[in-house]
Amino acid sequence: MEEFAKLGTVDVFEPSSFAYRGLRKIGANMPYLAAHRSALKRRLSQASIDLVYANSVASGPMVEFASFLNRPVISHIHEMGQVIKIVGPQNLRLLAARSALLVAASDAVKANLVESHRLQPDRIEVVNSFIPTDTVVPTGTRSCVFHEYGIPENSYLICGGGTIDRRKGADLFLDVAKRASRVLGRPVHFLWLGGPEEAAADMQREADKSTARGRIKFVGTKEDVFPYFAACDAFLMTSREEPLGMVMLEASLCRKPVICFAGSGGPPHFVREDAGICVQDAVGMAQELLNLLADQDRMATFGKVGRERVLSRYGIERGARKLADLIAAQKAAALDLS
């Protein structure tokens, strides 16, 4: 929120105050919420708003609330089946009904919207998730990272990352580590970046009880992931379902080969057959990882292709420009109809 506040006025749809949270716990928050929404409606009515841009399926209630503005709506959908089910399919239906345009964060997201939710493909534009590509990939970080986590210098290091939940597959990362941490001429170590401290500690306890004890670490959230990705040898994208995968793009920007699951959604569209390997399950991931580590030339080729793909298709300049063009087109169309 602080970053948005540097660019413009920020309002909240639901109060975050201590008093409101207390009232909500006892089910007495509705008068407070109604007063808050009434004041928000007055402020928005007085503002100069040309378009409503919703950036999540969870934005459904907010778009419904903002309908009094009578402005065109663009809904940017980043979620796929599992998350849509959790957030509520009714929110997606609401967005689809009120939006002049839907933006999908990857080809896999669009396919899900069309095939699982029966939305018309001509209403959906794909704008791939993107990252800043002007990031200077650090050098000389390998020894620092290895020292930080007590990893022997002659080891391979494999990274994974994301929140710690079933969809992101932190449990599968642990499964692969158990299968592939055996000595391969050199030890293989594993590092998972991301997740709240408590969840990371829980996973670490599981790792410490396993055959991968001492060779896998769940280190929680890191403000800057690039030193770790620059230090590793390969990246495991263990998501069971993934619209695209920002961490995968960041690792690829660091020239790291990616191994992902063939049925996971967006990652196979990126990896294809030349920026890494697509596998069916954790057993296959572990075996392909060991095969890949034994072939340094192949690893380097995958890493080179992946970085070039990120630079050519997934940079923030390309994605932001396409979004800006879509917003301008919807604004122009609304003016033509007025």
C-alpha positions in Angstrom: 0.0 0.0 0.0 2.9 2.4 0.8 4.2 2.0 -2.8 0.8 2.9 -4.3 0.5 5.8 -1.9 3.6 7.3 -3.5 1.7 7.4 -6.9 -1.7 8.5 -5.9 -4.6 8.4 -3.5 -5.2 5.1 -1.8 -8.6 4.0 -0.3 -9.4 0.7 1.3 -12.6 -1.3 0.6 -12.6 -2.8 4.1 -11.2 -0.9 7.2 -8.0 -2.3 8.6 -8.3 -0.5 12.0 -8.0 -2.4 15.3 -11.5 -1.4 16.2 -13.0 -2.8 13.1 -11.1 -6.1 13.4 -12.4 -6.4 16.9 -16.0 -5.7 15.8 -15.7 -8.2 13.0 -14.6 -11.0 15.4 -17.9 -10.6 17.3 -20.1 -10.1 14.3 -20.9 -6.4 15.1 -19.0 -4.8 12.2 -21.8 -4.1 9.7 -22.8 -0.5 10.9 -19.0 0.4 10.9 -18.6 -1.1 7.5 -21.7 0.6 6.1 -20.5 4.0 7.3 -17.0 3.3 5.8 -18.5 2.3 2.4 -20.8 5.4 2.4 -17.8 7.7 2.9 -15.8 5.9 0.3 -18.7 6.2 -2.2 -18.8 10.0 -1.6 -15.0 10.3 -2.2 -15.1 8.2 -5.4 -18.1 10.2 -6.7 -16.1 13.4 -6.4 -13.0 12.0 -8.1 -12.1 12.0 -11.8 -12.3 8.3 -12.7 -12.2 7.2 -16.3 -11.9 3.4 -15.8 -12.0 0.7 -13.2 -9.1 -1.8 -13.3 -9.6 -4.9 -11.2 -6.4 -6.9 -10.6 -7.7 -10.1 -9.1 -10.7 -12.5 -9.1 -11.0 -11.4 -5.4 -11.9 -7.9 -6.7 -15.5 -9.0 -7.6 -17.2 -7.3 -4.7 -15.2 -4.1 -5.2 -16.2 -4.0 -8.9 -19.8 -4.5 -7.9 -19.6 -1.7 -5.4 -18.0 0.7 -8.0 -20.8 0.1 -10.5 -22.3 3.4 -9.5 -19.4 5.1 -11.3 -20.7 3.8 -14.6 -17.2 3.5 -16.0 -15.7 0.7 -18.2 -14.1 -2.1 -16.3 -11.0 -4.2 -17.2 -10.5 -7.3 -15.0 -7.0 -8.8 -14.9 -7.2 -12.4 -14.0 -4.1 -14.0 -12.6 -5.7 -17.1 -11.0 -6.5 -20.6 -12.2 -8.8 -23.4 -11.0 -7.7 -24.0 -7.4 -7.5 -20.3 -6.4 -10.7 -19.4 -8.2 -12.4 -22.2 -6.3 -11.1 -20.8 -3.0 -11.8 -17.2 -3.8 -15.3 -18.0 -5.2 -16.4 -18.7 -8.8 -19.2 -16.2 -8.2 -16.6 -13.5 -8.1 -15.3 -14.5 -11.5 -18.9 -14.5 -12.9 -19.5 -11.1 -11.5 -16.3 -9.7 -13.1 -17.1 -11.4 -16.4 -20.6 -9.8 -16.4 -19.4 -6.3 -15.6 -16.1 -6.1 -17.5 -15.6 -4.7 -21.0 -12.4 -6.7 -21.2 -10.7 -9.6 -19.4 -6.9 -9.8 -19.3 -5.4 -13.2 -18.7 -1.9 -13.4 -17.1 -0.8 -16.2 -19.4 -2.1 -18.5 -22.1 -2.8 -21.1 -19.5 -5.1 -18.7 -17.6 -7.0 -17.9 -20.8 -7.4 -21.6 -21.5 -8.8 -22.2 -18.1 -11.3 -19.3 -18.4 -12.5 -20.6 -21.8 -12.5 -24.3 -21.0 -13.6 -24.4 -17.4 -15.7 -21.3 -17.1 -17.1 -21.0 -20.6 -16.0 -17.4 -21.2 -15.8 -16.3 -24.8 -12.2 -16.2 -26.0 -12.6 -13.0 -28.0 -13.3 -11.2 -24.7 -9.9 -12.2 -23.3 -6.5 -10.6 -24.1 -3.4 -12.3 -22.9 -0.7 -10.2 -21.2 2.0 -12.4 -19.8 3.1 -11.8 -16.3 6.3 -9.8 -16.4 9.3 -8.8 -14.4 11.9 -6.0 -14.6 14.6 -7.2 -16.9 17.1 -4.4 -16.2 17.9 -6.1 -12.9 21.7 -6.6 -12.6 22.2 -10.3 -11.9 24.7 -10.4 -9.1 28.0 -12.2 -9.5 30.2 -13.7 -6.9 27.3 -14.5 -4.6 27.7 -18.3 -4.6 30.4 -18.4 -1.9 28.4 -16.0 0.2 25.2 -18.0 0.0 27.0 -21.3 0.6 28.7 -19.8 3.7 25.3 -18.4 4.9 23.8 -21.8 5.0 26.8 -24.0 5.7 26.8 -25.6 2.3 30.1 -27.3 1.3 31.8 -25.5 -1.6 31.8 -28.5 -3.9 28.0 -29.0 -3.7 25.3 -28.4 -6.3 22.6 -26.0 -5.1 19.0 -26.3 -6.3 16.5 -23.6 -5.5 12.7 -23.5 -5.4 10.3 -20.9 -4.1 6.9 -19.5 -3.4 4.4 -19.5 -0.6 4.2 -22.7 1.4 1.0 -24.4 0.4 -0.3 -27.4 -1.5 -0.6 -25.5 -4.8 3.0 -24.3 -4.8 4.2 -27.8 -4.0 6.7 -27.2 -1.2 6.0 -30.8 -0.1 6.9 -31.9 -3.6 10.2 -30.0 -3.4 10.9 -31.9 -0.2 10.0 -35.2 -1.9 12.4 -34.4 -4.8 15.2 -33.5 -2.3 14.8 -36.8 -0.5 15.2 -38.6 -3.8 18.0 -36.5 -5.3 20.2 -35.4 -2.4 22.4 -38.5 -2.7 26.0 -37.9 -3.7 26.4 -37.4 -7.4 30.1 -37.1 -7.4 29.2 -33.9 -5.5 26.6 -33.4 -2.8 23.2 -31.9 -3.9 21.7 -29.3 -1.6 18.3 -27.6 -1.8 17.0 -24.2 -0.8 13.4 -23.1 -0.7 12.8 -19.3 -0.6 9.4 -17.9 0.5 6.6 -18.5 2.9 5.9 -17.1 6.4 8.3 -17.9 9.2 6.1 -20.4 11.0 5.3 -22.4 7.8 9.0 -22.4 6.8 9.9 -23.7 10.3 7.3 -26.5 10.0 8.7 -27.6 6.7 12.2 -27.4 8.1 11.2 -29.8 10.9 9.9 -32.2 8.2 13.1 -31.9 6.3 15.2 -32.6 9.4 13.3 -35.8 10.0 14.0 -37.0 6.4 16.8 -38.6 4.5 17.6 -35.1 3.2 18.5 -33.9 6.7 21.2 -31.3 6.5 20.8 -30.9 2.7 17.5 -28.9 2.5 16.7 -25.6 4.0 13.4 -23.7 4.0 14.6 -20.2 4.7 11.4 -18.1 4.5 10.9 -14.9 2.6 13.9 -13.0 1.2 13.6 -9.4 0.1 16.0 -10.0 -2.8 15.9 -13.4 -4.3 18.5 -12.8 -7.1 21.6 -13.6 -5.1 20.2 -17.0 -4.3 19.1 -17.7 -7.9 22.5 -16.5 -9.2 24.2 -18.9 -6.8 22.2 -22.0 -7.6 22.6 -24.5 -10.4 19.0 -25.2 -11.3 15.5 -24.2 -10.3 12.6 -26.5 -9.5 9.1 -25.2 -10.3 7.1 -27.6 -8.1 3.7 -25.9 -8.4 0.8 -28.3 -9.0 -1.0 -25.4 -10.6 0.6 -22.1 -11.7 -0.6 -19.3 -14.0 3.0 -18.6 -15.0 5.4 -18.3 -12.2 7.3 -15.1 -11.3 10.1 -16.9 -9.5 10.6 -19.1 -12.5 11.1 -16.0 -14.7 13.5 -14.5 -12.1 15.5 -17.8 -12.0 15.6 -17.9 -15.8 16.8 -14.3 -16.0 19.7 -15.7 -14.0 20.4 -18.3 -16.7 19.1 -21.2 -14.6 17.5 -24.2 -16.2 14.0 -25.0 -14.9 12.3 -28.3 -14.2 8.5 -28.1 -13.9 5.4 -30.4 -14.0 3.9 -30.9 -17.5 0.3 -30.4 -16.2 0.9 -27.4 -14.0 -0.5 -24.7 -16.4 1.8 -21.8 -17.3 5.3 -23.1 -16.7 5.4 -25.7 -19.5 4.4 -22.9 -21.9 7.5 -21.1 -20.9 9.9 -24.0 -20.5 8.9 -25.9 -23.7 11.7 -28.2 -24.7 14.6 -25.8 -24.7 14.6 -23.8 -21.4 14.4 -26.8 -19.1 12.5 -30.0 -18.7 8.8 -30.9 -18.1 8.1 -34.0 -16.0 5.1 -35.9 -14.8 5.8 -36.3 -11.1 8.3 -35.9 -8.3 10.0 -39.2 -9.2 10.6 -37.9 -12.7 11.7 -34.5 -11.4 14.4 -36.1 -9.2 15.7 -38.3 -11.9 15.8 -35.5 -14.6 17.5 -33.2 -12.1 20.3 -35.8 -11.5 20.6 -36.3 -15.3 20.8 -32.6 -15.9 23.4 -32.0 -13.2 25.6 -34.5 -15.0 25.4 -32.6 -18.2 26.8 -29.1 -17.7 26.6 -28.2 -21.4 22.9 -28.9 -21.5 22.3 -26.9 -18.3 24.1 -23.9 -19.9 22.0 -24.2 -23.1 18.8 -24.3 -21.2 19.8 -21.3 -19.1 20.8 -19.2 -22.1 17.5 -19.9 -23.9 15.5 -19.2 -20.7 17.2 -15.8 -20.2 16.6 -14.8 -23.8 13.0 -15.8 -23.6 12.4 -13.7 -20.5 14.2 -10.7 -22.1 12.1 -11.0 -25.3 8.7 -11.8 -24.0 8.4 -11.3 -20.3 9.9 -7.9 -19.6 8.0 -5.2 -17.7 8.4 -2.7 -20.6 6.6 -5.1 -23.0 3.8 -6.1 -20.6 3.2 -2.6 -19.2 3.0 -1.1 -22.7 0.4 -3.7 -23.8 -1.7 -3.0 -20.6 -1.5 0.7 -21.2 -2.6 0.2 -24.8 -5.6 -1.9 -23.7 -6.6 0.7 -21.1 -6.4 3.5 -23.6 -8.5 1.5 -26.1 -11.2 0.9 -23.5 -11.3 4.6 -22.5 -11.5 5.6 -26.2 -14.3 3.1 -26.8 -16.3 4.5 -23.7 -15.9 8.0 -25.1 -17.2 7.0 -28.5 -20.3 5.5 -26.8 -21.0 8.5 -24.7 
